[in-house]
Amino acid sequence: MNLQKLVDYIKYPIISDKATKLLESNQYSFAVNPKASKPEIKTAIEYLFDVKIRSVNTSNLPVRQRRLGKFSGTKSHYKKAIITLYEGNSINLFSEN
């Protein structure tokens, strides 16, 4: 598959309390396209960050209802991928400028 298309599957890293605790065990959370498979996610992350991945765990999160005044709707749907890296590999999510 086209490598540029695989890179488009990765949307953004998830930075939450739970995701920050996972960083201690060398695990990183990303929001990915719902159509992306585990091998595609693995290839894209390895290409983007130049790391070796041990495993990829995914979960399809439910669509959440949002309300703004009298208007109601849904948040956009995404898939969550938790990436486990081999020892000695790391991804720098926070720039140190």
Residue, then its C-alpha position, 0 to 999 in steps of 0.5 A: m500500500n502507498l506509504q503516504k496513505l498509511v501515514d494519513y491513518i494516524k490522526y494525533p497522539i492522545i494525551s490524557d491522564k491514563a495515556t500519560k501513565l502508560l508512558e511509564s511502561n513504554q506504551y503510547s496512545f494514538a487516535v487513528n482512522p477507524k478503517a485502519s488495521k493493526p498492520e497498517i498502524k504498525t507500519a505507519i508508526e514505525y515509518l513516522f517515528d523510526v521505532k520498533i513496535r512490539s504490539v498494537n492494541t486497538s479499540n473502537l470507541p463509541v460515538r458520543q453525544r454532544r450538546l451546545g445550547k439547543f443543538s445536539g449532535t455527535k463527536s466524530h468517530y475515531k479508533k484508539a490505538i495503544i502502541t507498545l514499543y521494544e525496550g530502548n525505543s521511545i517517541n518524543l511527544f513533547s517538544e523541548n523548545 
